């Protein structure tokens, strides 16, 4: 389907494309010529949202999010102005003006005129009450529903006012523009001013109420969170006082440090004991039993003083360990240690060793080592006891630590909640102080009449009518499945095409087809017939029998058959035209031949002998009969062989393929088959079987002939 065909269709329907828009323009002109002039009044509201002088406390670093927030805020303001509550306020003011003034903004409606003074007084009271309370009229209340009908009759209702009301932000500025268009300049200005004042009052009251509620709520939350925080702090203090906890972290750290020091001292003392015992064993090995006995016997009287000093040294060392190694006790301990050393030296100065041996120094060393060993063992016992006490203290701090941490965690949460509420309270309180204050920059004033749009509306009406016509034609063309051109037939059937014949108006006189006086009128048909004859000759290639069929009746088989027969006769061919359409014998009715196929093909020698075959047309008696019912196939084929001897071309008009076997029986004896298809018709699904049959003929099907085409398309 080519787009060029659509433009050809538009050219063909050009009168409609001109006439319909012209009529539409005329109707539109008379319809809108009496429309009243329109007056627009406008006013601007300053919001302060993007006014830098009023945004000194804004510290938002994210410019993108700020711009988006500003756009949302302006959108919210515009939608608030469009609320039904605010539009109703304007409606009440308008109707109250018309009810209380003799100079109405609009002409009185029938319902308005029908109101008596009592009804007007009641309406004024109700409208004033609704205006003060910002309430809507109830449709379920009969009285209020009647007042709502009064607003509709005067076109003061919400829906009527919205149609001509325009509210939008001026690009990226800080202003919102409110405009209203009507046939009365005073009405336009009144609507804008009332809407702006009501919007500012409504928004200011709503914002102030919301801010007050928020501050009061946060104030209560602040007191509640502060009480919780104080309660948690008091509980922690009481617990520490009750359990004697000053600073749990420092206490545990101090005890842990002492444990480490005592462990180090204990390890050192154990090391000293082990080393002293080893040294004593080595010294004992150097003495003989007699020497050891002598030494022990001699020294025993000096050991009492050393033992006493050692006991004092053990007691002092124990105190030194328990004190956590107090430096003051360290001085006394060193003094007592010096005294012990002196006593040990005194024992070595006596003649306690054998005169025969000189082992005084070894004896002194042994005594010193034993004293050191005893002191180390005493230190181990004291250190172990202190370690046990420290570990007990440390273990006792563990449950205290868990409980204190729980208290601290609760206090941290309470503190964070308190600080969050405090920040929100301060921020909300500050914002309420510097909240946005809307103001009407200038009052709306009655303006001059707007330029007339009547000419524009008239032109638009004509353009719309033209576009609608084009769209309707395009839809009809796009979904049109009719076949009007030879290329369409080939594309739809995927089968070859031999040619086409144009539509000829009036009766077709084939005898005058080639006459000189009719040459201009019939020239195209004659040329197309000649072209079709040439294509058929190329398909026949010496064969003689040609069957002319169609998908349905009245496609033009008879005219095509007669035209081909006459065309062949003009080139001196001997032609036999057979009317095989038993159901619709058009050729027989038009030509009225003397020979009939029922007589010729019937296997009856008497009829055959009496039949003269010197004719150019063979007709049929018609009726409910088929070719093979007249005679058998072999006899009919023999009769066709006889006809081939007498004629150069035999053209058979068969019944349509919709007649099933009636057409196929004729095609059985044909050498070639052509199918006539009438232009401007479409193929149906029921004809798919017939198309498949023609495809199954293989080389016997010569092609299509598109009949009754448009001469204008043919010339193109």
Secondary structure, 3 states (H helix, E strand, C coil): CCHHHHHHHHHHCHHHHHHHHHHHHHHHHHHHCCCCCCEEEEEEEECCCCCHHHCCCCCCCCHHHHHHHHHHHHHHHHHHHCCHHHHHHHHHHHHHHHHHCCCCCCCCCHHHHCCCHHHHHHHHHHHHHHHHHCCCCCCCCHHHHHHHHHHHHCCCCHHHHHHCEEEEECCCCCEEEEEEEECCHHHHHHHHHHHHHHHHHHHHHHHHHHHHHHHHHHHHHHHHHHHHHHHHHHHHHHHHHHHCCCCHHHHHHHHHHHHHHHHHHHHHHHHHHHHHHHHHHHHHHCCCHHHHHHHHHHHHHHHHHHHHHHHHHHHHHHHHHHCCCCHHHHHHHHHHHHHHHHHHHHHHHCCCCCCCCCCHHHHHHHHHHHHHHHHHHHHHHHHHHHHHHHHHHHHHHHHHHHHHHHHHHHHHHHHHHHHHHHHHHHHHHHHHHCCCCCEECCCCCCCCECCCCHHHHHHHHHHHHHHHHHHHHHHHHHCCCCECCHHHHHHHHCCCEEEEEECCCCCCCHHHCCCCCCHHHHHHHHHHHHHHHHHHHHHHCCCCEEEEEECCCCCCHHHHHHHHHHHHHHCCCCEEEEEECCCCCHHHHHHCCCEEHHHHCCCCHHHHHCCCCCCCEEECCCCCCCHHHHCCHHHHHHHHHHHHHHCCEEEEEECCHHHCHHHHHHHCCCCEEEEEEECCECCCHHHHHHHHHHHHCHHHEEEEEEEEECHHHHHC
